[in-house]
Amino acid sequence: VGYRTQVDGKITEDPYAKYNLQQAQKNGIKLGAYFLSTAVNEKEAKEEAKWVAEFIAPYKITYPVAYNCEGFTDPENRQYGMTKEERSRLVTVFLDYIKESGYTPMFYASKNEMEGSRDWDTSLLTRKYKIWVAHYPDYINLENPKSGYSGTHDMWQYTSNGRVPGIDGPVDLNV
């Protein structure tokens, strides 16, 4: 539904979010939400969560509300230099607020970032929240699709090049 910019830290609405939520709800499609964070402190993480909760309040959210954070290894990113413990703490501030607002909280990250707790405190996050892992293998057994991520997870994004009738262009697909 939105993101905080990586350089100046401005919260920005996805220009398609309201339309997508309205049309999905109108057509009986289950609704979830996703926010890309670049919070650098607890105040900003809570501000993001409050913004998301207020933004999605008019809709019947039936799927989790997901938190994502990317680009923190880029020296131009405002989160550059933060430790995994600091970033993981901001996840908890955001997702705890989302839970207190009546939504199901979910943490989204890539397999490489989470495997072996490389970039996140995955033991903490797995204990508290649903986990959505992005991992795009070369081959997928459609009869028995399974992620190669060894950690606990509730959802798996397996491609960004999927096709869905009625949508022009590639889309992410998940199990």
C-alpha positions as CSV (number, residue, x, y, z in Angstrom):
1,V,0.0,0.0,0.0
2,G,3.0,2.3,0.4
3,Y,6.6,2.7,1.3
4,R,9.1,5.0,3.0
5,T,11.6,6.4,0.6
6,Q,15.1,5.1,1.0
7,V,17.0,8.4,0.9
8,D,14.8,11.1,2.4
9,G,12.4,8.9,4.5
10,K,9.1,10.2,3.2
11,I,6.1,7.9,3.5
12,T,4.6,7.5,0.1
13,E,1.3,5.9,-1.0
14,D,1.4,3.3,-3.8
15,P,-0.6,5.1,-6.5
16,Y,-2.5,1.9,-7.3
17,A,-3.2,0.8,-3.8
18,K,-6.7,2.2,-3.3
19,Y,-7.9,1.1,-6.8
20,N,-6.4,-2.4,-6.3
21,L,-8.0,-2.8,-2.8
22,Q,-11.4,-1.4,-4.0
23,Q,-11.4,-3.7,-7.1
24,A,-10.3,-6.8,-5.2
25,Q,-12.9,-6.2,-2.6
26,K,-15.6,-5.6,-5.2
27,N,-14.7,-8.8,-7.0
28,G,-14.5,-11.0,-3.9
29,I,-10.7,-11.4,-3.9
30,K,-9.1,-11.8,-0.5
31,L,-7.2,-8.7,0.6
32,G,-3.9,-8.3,2.3
33,A,-1.5,-5.3,2.5
34,Y,2.3,-4.8,2.2
35,F,4.5,-1.9,3.3
36,L,8.2,-1.3,2.4
37,S,9.9,0.2,5.4
38,T,13.1,2.3,5.7
39,A,12.4,3.3,9.3
40,V,15.6,4.1,11.2
41,N,14.1,4.3,14.7
42,E,11.1,3.1,16.7
43,K,9.2,6.4,16.3
44,E,9.4,6.0,12.5
45,A,8.4,2.3,12.6
46,K,5.3,3.1,14.7
47,E,4.5,6.0,12.4
48,E,4.6,3.7,9.4
49,A,2.4,1.1,11.1
50,K,-0.1,3.8,12.1
51,W,-0.2,5.1,8.5
52,V,-0.8,1.6,7.2
53,A,-3.5,0.8,9.7
54,E,-5.4,4.0,8.9
55,F,-4.9,3.5,5.1
56,I,-6.4,0.0,5.1
57,A,-9.1,0.6,7.7
58,P,-11.9,1.1,5.1
59,Y,-11.3,-2.3,3.5
60,K,-12.1,-5.9,4.6
61,I,-8.5,-7.2,5.1
62,T,-8.6,-11.0,5.2
63,Y,-4.9,-11.8,4.6
64,P,-1.9,-10.6,6.6
65,V,-0.4,-7.2,6.7
66,A,3.2,-7.6,5.6
67,Y,6.3,-5.6,6.5
68,N,9.3,-5.6,4.2
69,C,12.6,-3.8,4.3
70,E,15.1,-3.9,1.4
71,G,18.2,-2.1,0.2
72,F,19.8,-1.6,3.6
73,T,23.2,-2.7,2.3
74,D,23.3,0.2,-0.1
75,P,25.4,3.1,1.3
76,E,22.8,5.6,-0.1
77,N,20.0,3.9,2.0
78,R,19.1,5.6,5.2
79,Q,19.2,2.2,7.0
80,Y,22.8,1.5,5.9
81,G,25.0,0.5,8.8
82,M,22.1,-0.7,11.1
83,T,22.6,-4.0,12.7
84,K,20.2,-7.0,12.2
85,E,19.1,-6.6,15.8
86,E,18.2,-2.9,15.3
87,R,16.3,-3.7,12.1
88,S,14.6,-6.7,13.7
89,R,13.5,-4.5,16.6
90,L,11.8,-2.1,14.1
91,V,10.0,-5.0,12.6
92,T,8.5,-5.9,16.0
93,V,7.4,-2.3,16.6
94,F,5.7,-2.1,13.3
95,L,4.1,-5.6,13.4
96,D,3.0,-5.4,17.1
97,Y,1.1,-2.2,16.2
98,I,-0.5,-3.9,13.2
99,K,-1.5,-6.8,15.5
100,E,-2.9,-4.4,18.1
101,S,-4.9,-2.8,15.3
102,G,-6.7,-6.1,14.6
103,Y,-4.7,-7.4,11.6
104,T,-2.6,-10.5,11.2
105,P,1.1,-9.4,11.1
106,M,3.6,-11.0,8.6
107,F,7.3,-10.4,7.9
108,Y,8.5,-10.6,4.3
109,A,12.1,-11.1,3.2
110,S,14.3,-13.1,0.9
111,K,15.6,-16.6,1.6
112,N,19.2,-15.3,1.5
113,E,18.5,-12.6,4.1
114,M,16.8,-15.0,6.5
115,E,18.8,-18.2,6.1
116,G,20.9,-18.7,9.2
117,S,19.7,-15.3,10.5
118,R,22.1,-13.6,8.2
119,D,20.3,-10.2,8.1
120,W,17.4,-10.7,10.6
121,D,16.8,-12.2,14.0
122,T,14.7,-14.9,12.5
123,S,14.2,-16.8,15.7
124,L,12.5,-13.8,17.2
125,L,10.5,-13.0,14.1
126,T,9.4,-16.6,13.5
127,R,8.2,-16.8,17.1
128,K,6.1,-13.7,16.9
129,Y,4.8,-13.5,13.3
130,K,3.9,-15.3,10.1
131,I,6.8,-15.4,7.7
132,W,6.6,-14.8,3.9
133,V,9.8,-15.9,2.1
134,A,10.9,-14.8,-1.4
135,H,12.9,-17.5,-3.1
136,Y,12.9,-17.9,-6.9
137,P,14.3,-21.4,-7.7
138,D,15.2,-22.5,-11.2
139,Y,12.7,-25.4,-11.0
140,I,9.4,-25.8,-9.2
141,N,7.6,-29.1,-8.8
142,L,4.0,-27.9,-9.3
143,E,2.7,-31.3,-8.0
144,N,4.4,-30.6,-4.6
145,P,5.7,-27.0,-4.5
146,K,8.1,-26.4,-1.6
147,S,10.5,-23.6,-0.9
148,G,14.2,-24.2,-0.5
149,Y,14.2,-22.0,2.7
150,S,15.0,-24.1,5.7
151,G,13.2,-21.9,8.2
152,T,9.6,-21.9,9.2
153,H,7.4,-19.9,6.8
154,D,3.7,-19.5,6.0
155,M,3.9,-18.2,2.5
156,W,6.4,-18.6,-0.3
157,Q,6.9,-16.2,-3.3
158,Y,8.4,-18.3,-6.0
159,T,8.5,-16.1,-9.0
160,S,8.1,-12.5,-10.2
161,N,7.4,-13.6,-13.7
162,G,4.0,-15.2,-13.2
163,R,1.0,-14.7,-15.5
164,V,-2.6,-14.2,-14.3
165,P,-5.6,-13.8,-16.6
166,G,-6.8,-10.2,-16.8
167,I,-3.5,-8.7,-15.7
168,D,-1.1,-7.5,-18.4
169,G,2.6,-8.2,-17.7
170,P,4.4,-10.4,-15.1
171,V,3.2,-10.7,-11.5
172,D,4.6,-12.3,-8.3
173,L,3.1,-15.7,-7.5
174,N,3.0,-17.3,-4.1
175,V,2.1,-20.6,-2.4
